[in-house]
């Protein structure tokens, strides 16, 4: 029996365990480790989810103690199981494991993807913050226009009670409150719900799939970070970002997505340099010449833009896009510049608690505030940071109305952003063809 340590971030790690190691007596998973997401280490993967071999559950420990854990628990193999990590940092982890006398494993899609009984379209990316979410919404809208019933299954974000979150279904905004969703969860679920699309998420993605299949004629996998799909896909759409040219070949598993994609969307071409767009195109041509390539613009807008002109602006951006996504700015900064803001206020001197810690961990962040809200305490710290920062107006460039979740005691405006197809014929026409090729089977047909 091999003794296993799974390196994770409260998502892909649990899925890999569920599909490959749970109820498998050839392996004993000693522990998970935690990275990227705060307040995960120190918890346990509960026995209710871990199966009969782990009645007490499995501890979640600190990744920084990797070598100590390998030695103390006599680990045979370290299994890497999270996403949006540079190839360099991935190999540092591999080197640490191997130097400690353990094997280092990367699991293939053949071992970790589940087959659905209905067609699956996946929307993944080469990095966090490429614009998967608006592309996913576009796909859902087009499918509905074709008379199909898409149901979104979102990449996991189980930050609360894992046993209670095994299978989550969201159909209304009230469901978000009922299930005590974090800011990060709301940012992904709420835009779909506003358009009438049911969203599933949670921890056990086979159970999630089987329940979603009962009400969907197309499953739409809405990926997180740059992870690969948990499901076998009939159409793999991957989003690339020309604001970070070359990253499509430098991060794991984003490069996997690039090489597997049926369709690659080069997003944000309206605000990117032409030379950077060409760099992405050349990398696609070299490493996945079979992929169909579409270009999209990412249009940002503010309902009352004249309030921004000449003002000192505090920009609140999507958190993961700025942190482990490593973007120096997002849609809020683009909108502030387009609307003639006098200055972007630097919130770092006024940051408190874990928000201050975020700036220390990600020094590339300057005149922007990441919307971190993984816990009630962190949401309060975000409120306090906004309140302490001297500005004329707050621009909220998160996918949700942040003012519904936290108290903002300053004048504030929302920045919205949606994708616009520039390539014709484009993704919409491809989805028409996909729908024809995957017509739903009518109940009782042939009788």
C-alpha positions, 0 to 999 in steps of 0.5 A: 500500500502506497502512502500518499500526500495530496498537495491541494487548495480545497478543490482539485485535490478533493476531486482527485481523491474522490475519483482515484483514491477513495475506497481504493485499498492500494493507497492510503492518503495520509493528508492534504496540504493547503495553498492559495486559499486562506484558512484551509489548513488545520481543517479535515476532509470529513469522514462522511465524504472520505469513505469507509477507509477514512472514518475519522476523515483526513487532515489538511496541513500546511504545504510549507511543511512538505519535507517534514510531512514526507519524513514523518508520515513515510510518504511514498508519493506526493500528488500535485492537485491544484492549478494556476502554478508556474512551471518553475514553481511546480518543479520546485515542489517536485524537487522538494518532494524528490529530495525528500525521497518521495515520488512526485505525481501529476494525474492525467485527465483519463484518470480524473474526468467523469463521463456524462450521459448528456453533452458537456461543453467545458470553458477553461483557461490558460490563467486565472482572470482570462475571462472564462466567466463572461465566455461561459455566460455567452455560451449559456445564452447562445444555448438557451437561444437555441432552445437548449437547457444548459445547467452550469457546474462550477469548479469547486470553491468549498470554503465552508462546511465540506460535508454540507457542501457535498452537492450544492444547487443554486437557482435563486439569489436567496440560495446564495444567502441560505448557503452562506456563500463567500464573496468569491463564490457569489462572484461566480454564481450570481451572474449566471443566476441573474440570467436564469441559469441553474448552477451546481457546485460543491465537493463530490463532483460525480454526485453533482453531475448525476443530479445536474443531468436530471434537469439539463440537456447540456452540461456547461463546465465553468472552470476555475483558475486554469484547471482542466475540466472534471468531466469528459467534454464534447467541446473544449473551449479555452480562453487565453489572455493577450495581456499576459502573452506567453503565460499560455505555455508557462503555467500548469495546467493552463498549457494542458488546456491550450494543447487539448482545446477544440476552440481557443478564445483570445479575449480582451483584444480591444485593450491588448497590444497587437504584438501580444495578440500575435504572440498568443496566436503563434503559440497556438499555431505551434502547439495546437494547430488543430484548434479553432481560434476566435477573438473577443473583446471584453467591453467594460462599462459604467452606468454613470461614467460622468461621475468618475471624470476628474475624481480620485478613485479607489478601484476594487477588483476581482481578488483571485485575478489579481493575487495568484492570477498575477494581473497588475490590474483588471476591468476597474482600472480600464474603466477608470482610465476610460472615464477620465479619473484624475488618480487611482488611490493607493489603498496599501497604507490603509489596509488592515488585517488579512488585506494588509497581508495580501499586499505583503504576499503579492507585492505587484499590487499597488493602486488597486484593492483585491476583493478578498472575502473568504470569511466574515472576518476578512469581509469586515477587514475589506469594509474597514480598508475601503472606509479608511482609504481617502477617495472621492468614489469607489469603483467596484469591478467585481462580478457581483454587486459588492455593496450587497455583501459588505457595507461601503460608506463611500459613493460607489459605482459598479463596473460591468464587463461582457465579451463581444465576439469579433470573429465571424463566423464565430463561437455562436455559429459553432454552438449552432452546429454543436446543438444540431450534432447533439440533439436531446433524446426525447423521452419515449422516442422510438416507442 
